[in-house]
Amino acid sequence: MKNLKYPILVLLIIILGILSRKISIIPLFVGDLLYAMMIYFIVRFFFNKNDLLKSAIIALLICFSIEFLQLYQANWIIEIRKTTFGHYILGQGFLWSDLAAYFAGVLISYSIDKYSKKIKV
């Protein structure tokens, strides 16, 4: 039960991410930042024995890999990206600015996780 906080955080971030796309005044980078936060907490859930920095690096590698995968434009992956789920997971187009948002999201998540461990949340 100790690691129940990670799935709860992931669910909360998914809700916030969907809301961020529905409210037009929220900048688009917020969705990418939340996406990276979600990936970090998923990694922490599955690899909770890893130290926090290792989890952060894994999360960054996943986010960056998915972003660079957007440069691949084969028909089969384009069809997957046209679905709602595929669009949310794989995105649509490569942007260098997304990499900065991913870095910020992982850094925020790492900081939250590290601080929560100090106060035993």
N, C-alpha and C positions, 0 to 999 in steps of 0.2 A: 504493500500500500504506500510505501515511502515515495515511490516514483510516480504516484498518481498526479503529482503537480504538472508533469510534462504533458500528458495527454490533455489535461484541462487547459494549459497554456496554448497548446496547439489548436484546440477547438476555439478558444477565445480569439486567437490570431486569425483563424480562418474567417470567423464572423466579421472581425474588424476589416480584414482584407476585402471581403465581398462588399461591405458597406463603403469602403474607400473608393470602390469603382462605381458605386451608385450615386455618391454625393459629388457633384461636379466641382465644388470649391476645393476639394482635397487634391493636392498635386499627385500626378501619376506615380512619381517615385516612391510615395508612401506605400503603395501596393508592393513594389519590389522590396522595399525595406522590410515589410511585414512577412513577405515570402521567405526572405533569408532568415528572419527570426523563427519562423515555423520550421524551416529545415534544421536549424540549430537545435531546437527543442526535440525534434524527431530523432536526431542523431543522439542527443543526450538520453532519450528514453531507451533506445536500443543498445547503446554503448555506454551505460552509466558507470562502468568501471574505468573508462578512459578518464584521463585528467581533462580539465576544462579546455585547456589550450589545444589539445589534440582534437577534441570534439569541434572546436571552432575552426580548426584547419580543415577537417573533414567536411564540415558544413560549407565552408567557402569553396572547396574543391567541387562539391556537388553543384552549388549555385553557378559557379563559373563554367563548369562543364555543360550545364543545361543552356546557359547563355551562348556559349560558343557553338553548341549544337544547332542553334537557330540559323547559323550560316549554311547548314546542310539543307538543301532544298529538293530532295527526292520526292517524287509524287506520293509515295506511301506515307511519309512523315507529314507532308502538307495536309493530307486527308485527315490524319490524326489531329493535327493542330486546328482543323476546322470544327472539331467537336468541342463542346464546352469544357469537358474534363481535360482534353488534350491542350486546349488553349491555356487553361489555368496552370497546367503542369509544365508544358513545353514552351509557352509563350509564342510570339509571332515573329518578331524581328530583332536582330542583334543591335544593341545600343551600348556603347562604351559607358554611358552614364549609369546603366543598370549595374555594372560591376561596382561602381562606387556605392550605390544604394545597397547592394548585397554586403559589401564590406561593412558599411555602417550598421546594417541590421544584425549581422553576426557579432559585431563589436558590442552593440547594445545588449543583445541576448547574453553574451559572455559576461558582461558586466553585471547584469541582473542576477545571473546564476552564481557568479562569484560572491556578490554581496549577500545573496540569500543564504549561502553556505556559512558565511561569517555570523549571521544572526540566527542560524539553525531553523530556517523556514521549511 
